[in-house]
Amino acid sequence: MKIYTKTGDKGQTALIGGRRVSKADLRIDAYGTVDELNAWIGLVRDQAVNALRKDLLKEIQDRLFTIGAELATDPEKAPKQAMPAIVPNDVTLLEEAMDAMDAELPELRAFVLPGGHEGVSFCHLARTVCRRAERLTIALNDSSPVDPLVIQYLNRLSDYLFVLSRKMAQELGAEEVAWKPRK
């Protein structure tokens, strides 16, 4: 099987279900951003500081493929076979991981400037892409219903990535710079 099909050469792509849409369609933008997020999560997972979190980060990547499949599915022509889905326990897993990290972090008293270490910066980039994926998915939901758990998962994932960035900074001994607005 070849990777290229030439069917998208005129700016169209097929959704799961067969309908062809513009590659600039909001649905394509939403799942494309989820794909971008997945690549950033892979980079975060590859950081040595995350050795003990690799399995959870792989699980997150798997959930992002699930979300991508849902967003790539034509809601009017969904396949008859069961598709993977986000379940409430996926959200709970992120919350429990955040709670465990939060218990070991100093109290947050200000906004934090991204940076301090390359790995921490990668995590902040993943967080901002996650927020964009969430916004695009919400915009898509305004015209074509999306499973509410998908939106909830993306919201919780961006929170998880923020807490993870703080935990990574702590473990790496990186400075966590509080934002101090000019007066």
N, C-alpha and C positions, 0 to 999 in steps of 0.2 A: 504494500500500500504506500503510495507516495504522499508526502506531506502536503504538497501543493495540488490544488484541484483546478485552479484558474477560474472557479465559479465566482470569486469575489473581485475579479479584476475591474468590474464596473461599479464598485462601491456598494455592493449588496452582500448580505450574508444570510444564512438560513438559521432560523430558530429551531429548537427541538420541537418537532411537530411538522416541520417542512416549510412553513411560510417564510418568504424572503423579505427582508427589511433593509433599509439603509444602514450602513455601518456607523452613521451618525445618529441613529435612533437612540433615544434615552435608555431603552432596555440594554442596548449594546454598551453604552457608556457605563451603565451601572455594573454590569457583570465584568466589563473590561477593567474597571477600577477595583473590583473585588480580586481579579486576577493579579493586578499590580500589587495590591495589598499582600496577596499570598507570596509574591516574590520577596517583598520586604520582610515578611515573617520568616521566610527561609534564611535571609541574611541575619536576622536577629537570632534565629536558632543556631546558626553556625558560629556564633560568638562563644569562645571558650567559657566565659562566665556563665553561660546558660547550659552547661553540660548536664546539670541535674534537672533542667526544665525541658530538655529536648523532646521527651515523649509528649508532654503537654503541648508544646509548640507544634509538633507534628499533628496532634489531634486537632488543634486549631486550623492548621492548613487543610486537613481533611474536611472540616466543617465549612471552610471557605469554598472548597470544591462543590460541596453540597449546595451552598448558597448560589454559587455561580450557575449550577445546573438548574436550580429553580428559576433564577432570573433569565436564563437563556431559553426557557420553555414558553412556547406560545400558549397563553392561557386559554385560547379558543380551540386548540388542537393538542391538548396534553396527551402524552402517550398512555396507552391502556395499562402498561406494566407500572408497578409501583416505583416511584422515584425516591431517592433518599430524602430525608427531611430533617430540619432542625427540631429538636425536642426540648422540653423545659430543662431537662438535666444538663444540656449543653450550656445553658446560661448559668445554672447552679455551679457547674464545674469552674467557670470563670470567677464567680463570686467567692467560692471557697478558696481558690488560689490567691485572689486579691486579699482576702481576710488574713490568710497565713502570712503573706508578705507584709501587709500593713502592721501586723502585730510586732514585727521586727524593725519597723522604720520609725524615725522620729516623727512627731506630729507635724503635719503640714501647716505652716502659718502664713504662707505667701505663695503667689504664683512662682513657678520655677522656670528659669530660662533653659531651653533645650541646649544640651551640650555637656561638656566636662570630660567626655571620652568618646572616641569614635563609635564604640558599640552602643553607648547610651544614645548618641545622636541617631544611629540607625533605628533604634526603638522609637524615638520621637517622630522620625519620618514615617514609620509604619503607623503610628497613632494618627498622624494628620491625614494620611491616605485613607485610614479607616473612617475617619470623620467624613471625608469626601464621599466614600462609598455609601455611608449612611445617608448623607444628604441626597445623593442621586437616587438611592433606593426609596426614600420617602417621596421624592418628586415623582418617581415612577408609580408609586402607590396611589398618588393623587389621580392618575388616569387609568391605572390597571392594578387591581388589588394584588398585594404582596402579602405572604404569610406574616402576620404580626411578630412571630417569633424570630423571623429573619431580621427585622428592624431592631427588635430588642437585643438580639445577639450582637449585631454590629455596634449598638450603643454600649453594651457591656464590654465588648472587646476593646473599644477605644479606652475605656476606663482601665481595663486590665493592662493595656500597653503603657499607660501613664504610670501605674503603680510598678509595673515591671521596670520601667526606665529608672525609677527611683531606687528600686532594689538593686538593679545592676550597678548604679552609681555607688551605692553603699558598699557592695561587695568588691568593686574595683578601686575603692578609695578615691573616687573622683569627686571633685567639688560640686556640690549642688548649689547653684547660684540663684538666690531669691531675687525676684524682680522688685526693684525699688523705684517707683515712679519719681520723675523729677518734680520738684516743687516749684 
